């Protein structure tokens, strides 16, 4: 394999772009697939897990990798688009081997794996040949001693480790978007998902949960202690938290709502009163709401909040006090594109769209979709009978419910030509 270095550290492959011979990007590396062998023989590297632009994860055999350079991987251009399905004999290096506790054979000392290296042998096969470990790391010490050892010099990979860490695995995926990290978690075993979820901070875990299929959400939340589960729910957007709580047993849901901050719990309880496939069930209760005397500069400052989704940041909602939902009388909406053309000192009330009647909370999914399409909107206000703003429905909320229930992590059906 000309152009490839003699040794490639696997953690550095995470997220690297994969190009065809014409220089067109076809996806990103998400993991490396190996098969463990008997005794001390190095594992054979079978191929790469590559995420293509449809968020489908496919298997790229090493025989079709023509070059691994600094910053990218090049393939023959022949990609099998069948969805990757991990076999019982296969192991994911990043997802399963990083952070493993192993034993150094010579000394008997315990060490934690922070990277592994693969090399191409004269047979042209790739082997997982080196293990980078930290020995003697203690909780209250700065750092243990690091070694790069031959595969044969360590043992313990074949055993199941309970309570495996996730520090180095998460470091490899540190810059990954929540939706992409959710895709990685979905492909792992329930045991590994639980360990990784435990290692994520509340905010990051909340972002990832919002992108996972409902079954995975429920499984991960059930694996957390009750107080932490409530903290994570508080970090989620109220509509996503309500959707998740609705999937839980009634007593569990009530216990979590009781542990949440009262204001956060109140928003979720209110959303739970609406049918799922209605405007009330789809909406978020936390759009950008401003008073009539707010300026364009005020509006732009609010929509710069990085935690807002693009759809929520595209529009502001102007109401009479109180400004928490349900608000005072709804006045109108301000389109950010229009506000960008106005002087910063201008009042938003002078450039509002006041002609839209808004949705009602019991409007069905079809009515919501038609409303957004009719007025070319990415978000829409939801009003009660008294003209108060209850929340806003965004186009991504609608798409979540128009797509099949398992679209986030659907596996191929029996007989699917994409099954590996």
N, C-alpha and C positions, 0 to 999 in steps of 0.2 A: 504494500500500500504506500506508494510514493507520496511524499509530502506529509506523512504522519510522523509525529515525534515517537521516540522509542518507548516512552512511558506517558500515560495520560491519567491524570487524577480525576476521578469520577465526579467529585463535588463541583469541579470547575466546568463540567459539561452542562450542569443544570441551567436550562433556559437558553442555551446557545442556539442560534438560528441554523436551520438545515437548508442547504441550497442544492438545486439540481445543476447539471453541468452548464446550463445557460446562464447561471447566476441569479435565477429566480428563487426567492425564498418559498419553501414548501411547508415549513413548520418550525417547531422548537423542540429541543430535547427535554424530556421530562424525567427519564430514568434510564437505567441500564439493566438489562435482563441477563442473569447468569444461572447456571445450574451447578449446584454443589456436587462434589465428587467424593469418593471414599478416601479414607486415610488423610494424608496431608497434601494430596494433589490439588493444585490451584483450580478454582472453578473456571469453567469455560464460559466466555462471554458470548451469548447467543445473538444479542442485538440491542437496539435502542427502542425505548418507547418515545414516539414522536407525536406531538399534538399538532394536527393540521388546523387550518383556519376555520373549520366547522366545529372546532372544539372536540372533534373525534380524536381518540388516541389510537394510533396504529403501531404495528410492529415493523421495525426496519432491521432486517438481518445484517449482521456485520459484513457479510459477503457483498452487500450492496453499498457499503460505505467505502468510498474511494479515497477520502482524505479527511483527517482531523487536524485542523490548523488552529492557531490561536484565535479564538473568537468565532469559529464557525465549523460546521461539518458539511462535507460535500458527498452527495450520493450519485449513483449511476443514473438517476432520473426515473428509474422504474420503481414506483411505489405501489404496494398492495394496500388499498384503502379499506381493507377489512378491519373492523374494530379489534383492538388488542384485548385478548382474554388471557389472563395469567393462568398457566397450568400448574398442577400440584407440584411438579418437579422444578418449577422456576422460582427464582428469588429476585426481588427488586433491590438493587444495591442502595439507592438513596432512601427508599421508603422503609427498608427492613434491616439493612446491615449497619447504617450509620447509628452511632450512639449505643451500639451493642457493648456489653461488658464481656471481655474475653480474658483468657489467661495466657501469659507469656510462658511458653514451655520451659525455657532454660531456668527461670527464677521462680516460677509459680506465682508471680505477682499478677494482680488484677489490673486491667487497663480498659479505657473507653476508646472506641473507634471514632476518629473524627474525619477520616477519609480513607479511600482505597484507590489503588492504581492498577491499571490494566496495561498489558504489553502484548505486542504481536510477535509470536514466535516464528521460527523458521518455517514451520508448517503452514504459516499464514493465519493460523487460528489466534484469536485474542484470548488471553487468560487474565484472570484477576490475580496478580502476582504479589502485590505489596499491600500491607496494612499499616496505616498511620494511626498511632495510638497515643493517648496521654496516660501515663502511669502514675499512680499514687496521688491523683487529684482528690483533695478533700474539700468538704463543703466550706470550711472556714480558712482554707489556704488559697493563696492567689492562683496557683497553677501547678499542675504536676509536670513531670518530665516527659517530653515527647520523643517518640521513636518512630522510624519507618522500618518495619520488619518484613521478612519474607512471609508469605502465606503459611508456610509450613512451621513457622516459629510461634504461631499462636493457636489456641484451641478454644472451642466454645460456640462457634457459629451454628453448629448443628442443633444445639439445645434451645428450647424455648425459654426466653427470658421474660419474667414477669416484672412489670414496672420499668420497662426499657425507656430511657430518656429520649428526647427529641431535639436537643439544643442544636446539634450540628446539622441535622436534617433540615430544621427550620432556617438555619443560617444559609444553607444552600438555596433555599427558596425565598429568601428575605424580600426580594424586590417583586415577587410575584403578586399579581392582582388577586383580590379575594376570590373571584370567580374561578381563576386558574388554580389556586391552592385548593379550593373546594373540589375541583376535578381530580387533583392528586389524592386527596383524602378519600374520595368516593371509590377509587380503585384499590385502596388498601383493605386489609383485614379489619374486622371490628376491634380487635385487640389493639392494633397499631393506630387506628383512628382515635380510640380513647386516650392513648398515651400522648398523641400529638395534640389533641384538644386540651389535655391537662396542661401542656407546656405553653399554649398560646395565652396571651393576656386577654382580658375580658373584651376589649374593644375589637381586637383582631378576630377573636373567636366569633363574636357577634356578626361581623362582616362576612366571615366565611359561612356561618350557619345560614345566612340569608340566601346563599347561592347553592345550597345543597338540596337534594331531594328530601321530601318530608320524612321518609323512613330513616334516612341518615340523621336528620335533625333530631328526631325523637330519640334515636339510639344514643347520640352524643349527649344530649341533655340529661338523659336518664343515668348516664355514667358520671355526672358531676354531683357533688354534694349539693343539697337543696339551696343553701345560701348562695353558693357560687352560681348555680343555675339562675336564681333570681337576679343576681348582678348582671349576668350575661343578657338576660331578657331585657333589662333596663337599657342596655347599650344598643339593642336592636331598634329599628324603626317600629313605631307602634303597630302598624298594619302587619309587618312580618312577625312581630311577637304575638299578635292576636292569632294569626294563622297557625303558628306553632302550638300555642296553648290550646287551641281548639282541637288539636290532635291528641292531647294528653287525657288520661283518665280524669274524671271530674274532681276527685279528691286531691290529686296531684296538682291540677291546674289551680284550684282554690288555695292550696298551701303556698304555691309560688306567688300568686297574686298578693297574698297577705304579706309576704316577705318583701315585695317590691316597694319602692318609694310610693307613697300615696298618689302623687300626681301622675306618675308613670302608670301605675295600676289603673287609675281612673280612665285614662285614655284607652287602655287596652280593653277594660270592661265595656266601655261604650262601643268600641268597634265589634266586640263579640255579640252585641245585640242584633247586628244586621246579618242577613243571609250572605253566604260567602260570595256568590256570583251576582252581587248587586253593587251599585255605586258605593253604598255605605260599607259593604264588606271589602271592597277593593281599595278604598281611599286611605290616605295617610292623614292623621289629624295634626300634622306639624308642617304645613306649607309655610312659605315666607309671607307673613301678615304684617302690614304696616298701617299706620293711621293716615288720615287724609292730609295732614300737614307735613308729612314726610317729604324730603327732597329726593331728587334723582340720585344725588350722591349717597343718601341713606340707603336707597334701594340697591344700588350697585355694591355697596359695602356688604349688605346682607347676602346677596347671591354669590359673593366671592367665597363663602364658606365652603371649604373643600369637602365637608361631609355631605353636602347636598348632591343628589343625583343630577345629571344634566337636565332631565325632564323637570324636576322641581325647581331648578335654578333658572329655567327659561321664563318664569312668570311670577309676578308678585300679586298679592290679593289685598286690596285696600278695604278696610272695614271701620265702622264706628267701634269705640271701646265697648266691652273688653276685647282685647286682641288675642286672647286664648280661645281656642275652639271649645264650645260653640261661641262665636263672637257676637258683637253687636251687629247692627244691620250691615249687610254686604253692600259695598258701593260699586266696585268694578275691579277689573284686572289690568295689570300693566305688563305689556310685553317687553322683555329686556331688549330686544332688537330695536324697538321704538325708543326706549329710554336712553339707549346709547347715542341717539341723535339729538338729544336735548341737553341744554346747559345743566351742569351739576347742581346749580342753585334752584332750578325750576322745581315746582311742586309736582309730585306724581299725580295728584288729583286733576291736573290740567291735561294729562295725556292718557287718561284711562279709557279702556273699552267698557262701556256701560250697557251695551246692547245685548249681551249674552244673559239668558235667563238662568243658566246653570243647571246642573243635574239635580235630581231628587234622590235621596238615599235608597229608595226602593226601586230605582230604575235598574233594569236587568243588564246583563253583559252586552247583549246585542244593541240595546239603546245607548249604552256608554260608548261602544265602538262606533256606532253611527254618528254620535255627537262629535267625537274627536275627528272623524273623517270629514264630516260636513263643514266644520269650521277650521280645518287644517291646524289642529292643536296637538301639542304633546302633553298637555295637562288641562284639567277642567275643574272648576269649583263645584262642590256639592253643598246645596243649600237646604235648610228645613223650610217648613211652611211659613215661618215668620221672616224669611229672608236672611237668616243668620248663616254664616259660613261654618260648616261642620268639618270640612277637610277638602282634599283635592285628590282626584284620580289621575294617575300618570299613564302614559302609553305603555310603559314597561310592565305596570301592574296588569293591564289588559292583556298584553301578550302572554304573560305568565299563565293566564287562565284560558287563552285561546289555543295554546299549544297543548300537546298531549301531557297528561299528568306526570309522566316519567321523563319529560324531555331533558331534564338536567343530567340524568345519569342512566338513560335507557340502555339496556343491554340488547343485543340482537336476538330476534325471535328464532325459534327452532326452524331450521331450513333457510335462514337468512344467508345469502351468499357472502355476507361480510363476516361470518363467524370463522375465527381462525382455527 
